Amino acid sequence: QVQLVESGGGVVQAGGSLRLSCAASGRTFSSYAMGWFRQAPGKEREFVAAIDWSSWSFRNTDYADSVKGRFTISRDNANTMYLQMNSLKPEDTAVYYCAADLAAPKDWRRRVVLEYWGQGTQVTVSS
């Protein structure tokens, strides 16, 4: 059974940092891109960032404009992914979902249906 499990959410003051983790199990995700979406109360789920596992030395990534320069996505193996979030703003408050799909990272911002999803972790940024 495939599972994606997020961790690392919490409450932080504006300007602070958090690091989210996503651990995948049940299969090897070496052919899959992994990434993050988020959903704030009363809003639609939106793309945050995605990363592939294309080669041993280079990863293709993509970021939403709203997080570019503040968030960094990374993978240290085929089944573990991170999202380093710096300079957090109150508008970053949302449930953050880990996801995996065969689509390339550059195509994730146009996708609403992805193959695998985690249950989400809450991030709250106080002003």
N, C-alpha and C positions, 0 to 999 in steps of 0.2 A: 504494500500500500504506500503510495507516494504521499509524503507530507512535507510541507514547508512550514517552519516554525520561526516566528520572529521573536526577538528579545531586544532589550535595551531602551525601550520607551520609558517615559517618566515626565516629571514636571521640572522645568528649568526657567530661569529668568531670561528676559530678552537680552540678547548679546552672548548668551551662553552656548554650550556645545553638548551634543549627545551623539552617541555612536550606536546605530542599530545593527543588529546581526540577523542573518537568515540562514538557518541550517536546513538543508534538504536531505531527505532520506527516501529509500524505497526504489531508487534507480540512480544511475550515474547521469549527471546533467552536463557532460562535456560538450554535447552538441547543442545545448540550449543556451540562449541568453537568459539572464536573470535580471530582475529590476524591482523598482518600487513605484507604487501608486499611493496616493493619499486621498482621504475623503474627510472634509470638514463638515460640521453639522449643517444641514440644509443645502449642501452643495453636491455636485456630481463628483464622482471619483475622477482624479486627474493624474496624469503621468508625472513622475518626478525624475527618474533616472533609470538607465539600463546599461548592461555591460555583457559582452560575450566572452567566450573562452576560445578565441580563434587561433591562438598560437601561444607558444611558451613565453614569448617575449613581448607581445603586444596585445592589448585589449581594445576593441572598439567600444566606445561609450557614447551616450547621448544624455543630455540634461534638459529639463524644462528651463525656459528663460528665467523663471522666477527664482530658481535655486542655483543657477550657474555662477560659479565663483565662490559660493558659500558651502555647497555640498560636494562631497567626493564619494563616488561609488568604487568599490574594489572587490576582487575575488582572490582568495589565496589558494583555492582549489576548485574543482568542478562543482562542488556541492555546498560551498560556504561563501556568503556574500556579506558585504558591509556597506553601510551608508554613514559616513562621517558628516555630521551636520554642525556647522559653525555659524557664528553670527546669527543665531536664531531670532526670528521675529514672531510677534503674536499671530500673524497671519499664517505661520507654519503649523499652527495647532490643527491637528487632524489625527485620524487613525491611519497609520502607515501599513500598507500591505506589501508583502513580498510576493513576487510572481515569477514564473518561468515559462518560456515559450520558444519555439523554433524560429520565430521572426527575428530579424536582425535588429539591434538596438535602435537604428535610425528609423525603423518603422513602428516602434512602440507607441509614439505619441499619437498615432492615428488609430490605435487598436483599443477596443473596449472589451473584447473577448480574448482571454489568454488561457493557455492550457491548464496551468496549475496556479493555485492561489493559496496563500497562508491565511490565518485567521485574523491577523492584524495586531498592531500594538499602538497604544495611545501615546501621543506626544502632545504635551501641553506647554505652551510658552506664555509665561505671565509677563505683563508689562510693568 
